[in-house]
Amino acid sequence: MQHNALASVDNYSSSAAYAWQSHYPAGIKWDAAIPAAPVYKILDDAAAAYPARPAINCEGEHMTYAELGNLVNRIACGLQNLGVTKGIKVGLFLPNTPYTVAFYYGILKAGGTVVNYNPLYVERELIHQIEDSETDYLVTTDNPALFNKADHVLNNSRLKGLILCPVPGDKAAIPDSGSYIRYESLSRNDGKVAPLAINPHEDIAVLQYTGGTTGSPKGAMLTHANLYANMWQIMLWHKPLAVPGQERIVCVLPLFHVFAMTVVMNMSIQLGMEIIIVPKFVPTEMINLLKLKQPTFFPAVPAIYNALTAHPASADLDLSHVKFCLSGGAPLPGGVKKAFEERTGAKVGEGYGLTEASPVVTCNPIAGKIKVGSIGMPIPGTLVEIISIEDGKTTVPVGEHGEVCISGPQVMKGYYNKPEDTASTIRNGRLHTGDVGYIDSEGYVHLVDRLKDLIIVRGYNVYPTQVEEAISMHPSVQECIVAGVPDEERGETVWAWIKPKDGQPLTEQEVQNFLQDKISPIEIPRKVIIRDTPLPKTAVGKLSRKLLLEEAGLRTTS
């Protein structure tokens, strides 16, 4: 089956609707038909097309596509022997390892649903997600740090068993019980998987929990069709530069996160790329790896590009061979983009996505015009509308601010067991993102801020991201977060938290003076807090306004 985003949307009348079409990258059709298929077909096709090609390269461990395909079949068979089939949920509680890739496809091929778990979660968070998602099995390692948490959860939740993968280093004391399933025994079989009829549009491939930055995490039901579509859309977007079977991509983003799952794993495997897995981001090690492995694609979050640029060891880092660096997960400050490109010779373009859209929605052209500060154009098969914040229904003119709304085959089925949340998020066939933005005359989408992060000072709207962008222009600023803090006189007032670059002290007055000719007086922070320690970040390295406010004992009025 194939899907066209336009077929499901008949109420779009804004002149910006098709603005991107006349500026679309050469050789790519925005209204391309997007196929639907089981997600495991991605690996099956790659194993058939590139059997001898390196699929995974992780700390000296190598695996070809044929070897990965065979391993996935054995894992799928072993899982089916455990009783995993359609409707059964298996959690991945793993760092970036080859096991993560193999079990992801193995679970899907067995007919099960993948539930991704952050390995930094504490027991309470794990138990909550396991109960909410109704996860039956959890895949983890025999390392004590992960096993001990997983073991506690096994004994205090609905979990039926742990599947334990061996990793180098310290070993946990594993009880001799049927609830503890060794990877070696699970995968010891002939790899003959019992065929299952997958309905791509109905069957849930992945239950992906939202980041919880604006409330408690919710499980987004991503169907096989959703994920296969988003992989296909991103593959089409990369086609001008990506040569199938000849590329290498760095996987430093955590694979439990939807950005890495789709862009680094699914899309890369479809194109027969060699995936260079990095278990943990350490700037010096990352710089050495980039020099040694010579990747051709390097997706990351802005914090990673920023950390690499700021590190002295990157002074001679030449990344001119990298075809494209895709930045996502957080707004990319223009200063970070410029500094990284000047330092390395690479080209960085920003994209945009969210869990509920599998996740990619827009991207700057990888072989075309990149607009600084823009999240790019809608990828093939995706319709982006800017809807009035006042009535939630009317599309607004070009250049006018409104809520970014999305239609397309990658939009989730809904939130798991949360029909009210689903109904409030998907309305009139549109996914309401909660992001404020606009579309320019060339069809490029620009984000302004989160609706919930909007700061209202004396009735005027202040967008923290715009203030952060202005602060980031100061040459001594390493990173910053801006937020609204309740104020009796103003309603809210603007505060900024700044981590300066090492050896470059800053003062509140210096920052405020610097901003005088860059933003309006009402946007200039009334209070600037200079920190010696890094600002709090999420597990994927995204600066977290929520964590910062919790840490500071503050709250916003939104």
Sequence and secondary structure as in RCSB ss.txt:
>XXXX:A:sequence
MQHNALASVDNYSSSAAYAWQSHYPAGIKWDAAIPAAPVYKILDDAAAAYPARPAINCEGEHMTYAELGNLVNRI
ACGLQNLGVTKGIKVGLFLPNTPYTVAFYYGILKAGGTVVNYNPLYVERELIHQIEDSETDYLVTTDNPALFNKA
DHVLNNSRLKGLILCPVPGDKAAIPDSGSYIRYESLSRNDGKVAPLAINPHEDIAVLQYTGGTTGSPKGAMLTHA
NLYANMWQIMLWHKPLAVPGQERIVCVLPLFHVFAMTVVMNMSIQLGMEIIIVPKFVPTEMINLLKLKQPTFFPA
VPAIYNALTAHPASADLDLSHVKFCLSGGAPLPGGVKKAFEERTGAKVGEGYGLTEASPVVTCNPIAGKIKVGSI
GMPIPGTLVEIISIEDGKTTVPVGEHGEVCISGPQVMKGYYNKPEDTASTIRNGRLHTGDVGYIDSEGYVHLVDR
LKDLIIVRGYNVYPTQVEEAISMHPSVQECIVAGVPDEERGETVWAWIKPKDGQPLTEQEVQNFLQDKISPIEIP
RKVIIRDTPLPKTAVGKLSRKLLLEEAGLRTTS
>XXXX:A:secstr
 EE GGGG      TTTTGGGGG  TT  TT  EE   TTHHHHHHHHH TTSEEEEETTEEEEHHHHHHHHHHH
HHHHHHHT  TT EEEE   SSHHHHHHHHHHHHHT EEEE  TT  HHHHHHHHHHHTEEEEEEESSHHHHHHH
HHHHTTSS  EEEEE  SS      SSTTEEEHHHHT S          TTTSEEEEEE   TTSS  EEEEEHH
HHHHHHHHHHHHHTTT  TTS EEEE S TTSHHIIIIIIIHHHHTT EEEE SS  HHHHHHHHHHH  SB  B
 HHHHHHHHHSGGGGG   TT SBEEE SS   HHHHHHHHHHH   EEEEEE GGGSSEEEE  TTS   TT  
BEE TT EEEEE TTTSS B  TT  EEEEEESTTS SEETT HHHHHHHEETTEEEEEEEEEE TTS EEEEEE
GGG EEETTEEE HHHHHHHHHTSTTEEEEEEEEEEETTTEEEEEEEEEE TT    HHHHHHHTTTTS GGGS 
SEEEE SS   B TTS B HHHHHHHTT     
